[in-house]
């Protein structure tokens, strides 16, 4: 069985919800405390055994390239000022993994973005995830997916269970999946409805955070006809593989943060601020003072 060592992350989108910030800076570079949100996703991938990070990018996303590359001028300045701790932190960024940037000339759907990485993923299964979603879990989400894949090889959806407070909202935002339980936490998917709408859900399981794609799926996706707006969607070939029994779901035990929205971005900063011993007390005091 092939070892999964690659992840594809599409980052070419404009980031409409974060204008005017995204007029000059990628959404993925929004800071969570002192690191861009994308760096947290990269760390989760590396902690899951991923060795190659493939970004499907655009000409407007050069700051991403720069962040994951070395900055010799900055390194020299930090060295001269004796900032050795900061120097080591900066140098480690480019050494985390093998970073590959692929240009998506036109944005023709997230499936189209996925296909741009085909020459690099070759004949290997790989993880595909979004650059604005973070699932806080141990083990990391991608490790949970990969471990499930080792038991039941196939194409895998990361699934989260909704709760009464967010179920109706998720019905309007995410794909809804149902299937047969193979063992606790793993299902063989029998049906997926994209954004079913309130009152039309088929289960409490929703597709968020990413998935594992096998080479056969990518080949089928490349043969898919464009849909609405001339775009290709990542799940365009799913029905065919569901019929073959080759789509599974791993129910992830973790907390979901939608960093593609301003509210989710603020929640993420609060979460990590309250975990940071250097600023925890100050943030906690501020929250208590502003409760009313």
N, C-alpha and C positions, 0 to 999 in steps of 0.2 A: 504494500500500500504506500502511495506517495506521501511523503511528509509535507505538511503545509507550512511554507516558510515565507509566503508573500501576501501582502495586503494591498488592495487598490482603494484609493480615497479620492473621489471627485471633488475638486476645489475650484472649478472654473466659474461657478455661479456668481451673479452680481451681488447678492446679499441685499435685496430690496428693503427688508425690514430694518436694516441698520444704516440706511442713508440718513444724513450725508457722510457718516464715517466711511462707508464703503465707496465713496467717490474717489478716494485716494488710497485707501488701505483695505486689504482683504478682510472679509468677515472672520476668516479663520485665524486672523492675527489679533482679534479682540482679546484683551488681557484678562485672565483669571488670576488675580493678585499680581504676580510679576512674570507670568509666563503666558504665551498665547494658548488659546484653547486647543489648538491642533496638537500642541506638544503633549498635552495630557493623553490624547488619543494615541499618539505615537508611543508613549511610554506603556500604555496598556497593551499595545501590539507587541512590543519588545518583550514585556513580561510574559507574554503568551507563547514565546518561541519564534516570533516573526523576525526574519533577518533582512528582508527587502521591503521598503516602503515605496509604493508607486503612487505618485500624485498625478492625477489627470488635471492639468492646469490650463492657464491661458496667459496671454501677453500682459494682462493687467495684474497678475499675481506674482510679480518679481520679488516682493518682500518675503514671500514664502521660500523661494529659492535661497535668498540671502540669509534667512534665519537658520536654515539647516546646512549652511556652508560655513567655512571659516571666515573670520574677519581679522586679517593679519594686523591691520592698523589698530584696531581696538585691543587686540592681544598685546601689542607692543606698548600701548599706553598703560594698560593695567599692570604690565610687568614693571615698567618704569616707576609707577606709583606704589609698587609693593602690594598691590591688591591681588595676592596670590590665590585666595579662595575664589574670588570672582573670576580670575583668569582660568582656573581649572573648570569651573562651571561652564564658562563660555566655550572652552575647547572641547568639552565632552559632547556638546550638542551634535556636532558633525560626525562624531565617532559612534553615535548610538546604533546606527544601522547603515545599510546601503540605501541611499536615497536616490530615487529615479524620478525625473520630471518628464511627463509626456504632454505635448500640446494638443488641446482639443480646438481645432481651427474654428469650428462652428458648434454652438451649443444646440444640439438636436436631440435632447432628452438624456436622462440619466443612463439609459441603456446604451446610447451612443457613446457616452463617456466611458462606460465599462468596456466597450469594444476597442477603444483606443489603446488599451493596455494589452490587448491580445498578443501582439508580437513578443511581449516580455513575459507574460504568464505562460505562454507556450502550451504545453500539454500537461499542465499541473493544476490541481485544485488550488483555490486561493480564497482568501477572505476579501469581502467587499464591504466597505462601511461608509457612512456619511461623515463629512467633516464638521458637522454641527450638532452631533448627538453624543452624549456621554452617559454611559451606564456605570454607576459606582457599584462594584461587586468584587468579591473575593471567592474563588479565583476570578481574574479579569474575564469579561464577556467573551473575548476571542479564545481564551483558553478553554472555557466551558464549551464553546462551539466545536473547537478542534477535538477535544476529548470525546464528545458525542459522535463526531465523524469517524473516529477510530473504531467505534462500536458498530455503527450502522452507516456505512459509506453512502453518500448521495449529496444532493443539494440541500443546504440547511438554512432555515430561517431562524434568526434570534427572536424569541417570543417573550413578551412580558404580559403578566396578568393584570388586567384593569381592576380598579376598585370602584365602588359606587360613586365616589367623588369625581372620578375622571372618565368613567366608561362612556358616557354620551359624547364627551369631547373627543375621545380617541376614535369613536365611530365615524367622526367627520374628518379625521386627519390621517389615519393609518389603515393598513391592510389588516383584515380580520381573518384568522385561520382556525380551522377545526380539523380533527383527525383522531386516529386510534392511538391510545397510549401503548407504547412498547415497553416502557419501564418508567418509573417515576422521573418526570422531567424531560422525557423524550417522546414525541409523537410522530407517527407517519401521517403526513398531511393529506387530507382528502379533499379539502376545498379552501380556497382563499378568495375573499371578496375585498376588493380595493375600496376603502372608504365607504362602508355600507350605509352610513347615515343613522341617525337616531332611530331606535326601534327596529332596526334591521340586522342586528348582529347575530352571528351564528355561534359565538362562544365569548369567553372573556379573555381570549388570547390575541395579542396584537403584534404585528411585525414591526419592530423598531431595532435600531442599533447595528444591523448588518446581516450578512449571510455568507455562506460558503457556496461557491460555484465550481462545478466540475467542468472539465474541458468540453464534454458533450453538450452541456448547457450553453456554453459560450458559442459553440458552433451553431446551435439551433437559433440562438439569439441573433447571430449575424445574418441568418436567412429570414428573419422576421420582417414583415412589411411595416413601414412607418405607420403610426396611428394618427390620432388627432394632432393637428398642427404640424404634421410631417415629422413627428418626433418618435424615437424608439425608447421604450420604457424597459427598465431592468427586469421586470417580471413578465414581459411579453410572451415568453415561451414556457411559462410555468405550468399551464394547464396540461400541455403535452407530457411533461415529466411527472405531474401528479398522477395522471392516468397510468403511467408506468410504475408507480410506486417508488419514485426516486426523489421525492421531496419530503424532508423531515423537518421537525421543529424542535429546537432546544429551548425549554422554558428557563429563562435566566432569573436567577435570584439576585436582585439588585435594585438600586434606585435610579430612575430615569430622569435625565436633565435634557430638555430640548433647548440647546444653545442657539438655535436658529430664531429665537424670539427674544426680545428685550427682557421679558419677565424671567425666562429660563436662564439668561445670561446673569441677571442679578442674583438669582437663586444659587447659581454655581459659585459666584464670588462669595456669597454669604457662607455657603457650605465649607469652602476651603479656608475662608478667613477664620471660621470658628474651629477649624482643625489646626490652625497655625499658632504655635505657642508664643510667637513674637508679637502677634497683634490680637490674640484671642480676647484678652481682658478689655482692651480698648473698644473693640467691636461690640462685645457683649454689653458693655456699659452704654454705648451709644444706642443700641437697640432698646435697652431698658428705659433710657431717658425719652425715647421717641415712641413709646407704645401707644400713647394717646394722641 
